Every structure is written in structure tokens, then in C-alpha cells.
Amino acid sequence: ISGRELVDAVTLGEVAERRLDDLDSKKPLVKAIPAGLVSLNSRLKGLRSGCLYTVGAGTGMGKTHLMMHMAYNASKQGHVGLIVSLEMDRYALRDRMLARFAGSYDLSRVIDADLRGKLEYAVSEVAGLPLYICDNRSIGVQHVQSLARVLEARHGLDYIIVDYLTLLNDPPGVREKRHAVGHNVKELRALAGELKVPMIVVSQVNRSLAHRDDKRPKISDLYESAVIEQHSDGILLLHREGKYIHDAHGEVSPEVDGVMEIEIAKLRYAPDGGKVYVRLDAGTSTLRDMERHEMQDYLIYWEAMRRGKNTPGARDPQ
């Protein structure tokens, strides 16, 4: 038996005694960073170190908005983050972050003093954030591992976001996409454990979802869902019925406009199930917890729909 194998194996007694050491140290027993939304953080108990979270949804549901919201709120509190963006480049992510403070803006028009002032303020708000972006679109999981280890050694690293999973290059010698996805998600979870950081991975869902009456995603809708479910410590599924209504009819009632349902479909370390409801302002790429009266209006809307109102939708979200 090699020394490596002996290092990997510990007795239960050693692990148990470390719990007492943790208590004596007065440090938090669980290392976690905030999820950026009170309701979501309450459900998840924070984004825990060593855990892999998969965020799944269809196109246009707000996956990147949620990731950027999480990243901003974590880094605003001093947590060092890495976003590996395989879909949007650094400039698109920058503009989304600046929109939090400058509002939605169109750079094709003349930049007047008012807009310049807003952008200068926005830049001052985000310039010092300890947030690193890699937008190299031709990388695989090994590159992510190397980059994360370098950042950890130089600056410390508190969380990693990969947007999104199936755009990572397939590992050498792997021909089938399902095997590549399985390899990549397994390696990303191992990296989270190695660096003791939460790993948030974005995943698309199958296109067939758009043809269902109920368009809320399920775990089985994730691309290569079995292996993703196996290796994920948490799975969040996003849905915005207002997006489908807008695409079909052009108008959305204020009760449903901007509402994002986040279903906690799996949570390995706590009871899973249940949803939180938040509101997305896509123009400023911000999310917020819904007020009680907004939640009531939303649920009343769905009840009216269920009773036969001519409003497209699906089952009661409760």
C-alpha cells in the first residue's frame, strides 16, 4: 500500500474528534457563502463549500442573471469568485454588472453627460470587486482546474461559477457526449472539494420542454440528467411563465411579469423540495425577494387561471 492511499484513509474516531475541535475553535461549523436572496439562502442554508450546485432552465429563463446576482452579492462581501463563461464574453457580463447601477443603456446612441455620469458611478461600484472572469470558449475541465488552483494560490478563492456545463470541451479520448458530461461534472465536484468552495454549474434543459403544456423543468429535463443528479449536491430549476406569455402574446400581466420560480429539486444536506419566488428586473440584471402582497397577487393570478381564465400557463405553482 502506497503512502498516498494511507493519507486518503482516516479512522472515524479522528473525524469525530475534529468536530470537538471545531466547537472549541468558535468558528462557523459550516463554511458557506450567501446565495444573494434571503428566501433562497434560507432554503439552501448558504452555498456550502465543497458542494456542487446545478442550475437548470431553458433559454431566456434568467440563468445568467441569477449567476451574476449571486456573484455580485458574494463578492460585495469580500468573497473571491471565478466565473468561467463559455457563452457570454467578458464585455457582455461587464455590461450586465454595470446595469445594476447605471440602468439599461444603449451604447449605439450618443453618450450624453447623464449617461456618462451613471456609467462612471457604476464602474466605481464594481471596479474593486474580487471577481475574476474567464471567457475562453475553447477550454475543458482541466483548464478550469488549473485556473482555479492558480487563483486559489495567489488570491484565495471562495466560489466558482461555470456557465455552462455542456459547452466545456470534451476530455481527450471521450467520444460520446454523455460520457464527457459525466466526466466533467465529476471533476468539477472534485475540484469543489479540493479547494473547499461551492461550485455553481449552469445547465441547459432539453428542447422538448418547450412543447409541454407545463413548461416547468424537472430534473429529468436536464441534459444527461442521471449523471448530473448523481454528482450534484443541490439542483435548482428556474421557470418564468411570464417569458412564455410574452413570447406568445406580447403582453404580460403585472402580477406575473418578472416573477422567477426557483425550485429546489434536490438538496443533499437538507430537506429538498419547495420553491422560492423572486422578481427579476432583466434591464438591470437584478433579482429581489418578493413582498408578501406580491406573492399573494401572483398566487391569486394562478388561481384565476386555474378556474378558466384565458391565460396561458400550467399547474398551480404551490
Salt bridges, closest charged atoms under 4 A:
ASP8 OD2 - ARG4 NE 3.49
ASP22 OD2 - ARG19 NH1 3.44
ASP95 OD1 - ARG94 NE 3.06
ASP112 OD2 - ARG109 NH1 3.93
ASP114 OD2 - LYS118 NZ 3.50
GLU120 OE2 - ARG116 NE 3.08
GLU125 OE1 - LYS76 NZ 3.55
ASP135 OD1 - ARG90 NH2 2.88
ASP158 OD2 - HIS79 ND1 3.95
ASP170 OD1 - LYS177 NZ 2.92
GLU176 OE1 - ARG178 NE 2.89
GLU194 OE1 - ARG149 NH2 2.90
ASP214 OD1 - ARG216 NH1 3.71
ASP214 OD2 - ARG315 NH1 1.91
ASP221 OD1 - ARG212 NH1 2.90
ASP233 OD1 - ARG189 NH2 2.89
ASP233 OD1 - ARG268 NE 2.83
GLU241 OE1 - HIS239 NE2 2.62
ASP247 OD2 - LYS243 NZ 2.80
ASP247 OD1 - HIS246 ND1 3.75
GLU261 OE1 - ARG216 NE 2.76
GLU261 OE1 - LYS275 NZ 3.03
GLU294 OE2 - ARG279 NH1 3.21
GLU294 OE2 - ARG288 NH2 2.68
GLU303 OE1 - ARG306 NH2 2.49
GLU303 OE2 - ARG307 NE 3.14
ASP316 OD2 - ARG306 NH1 3.32
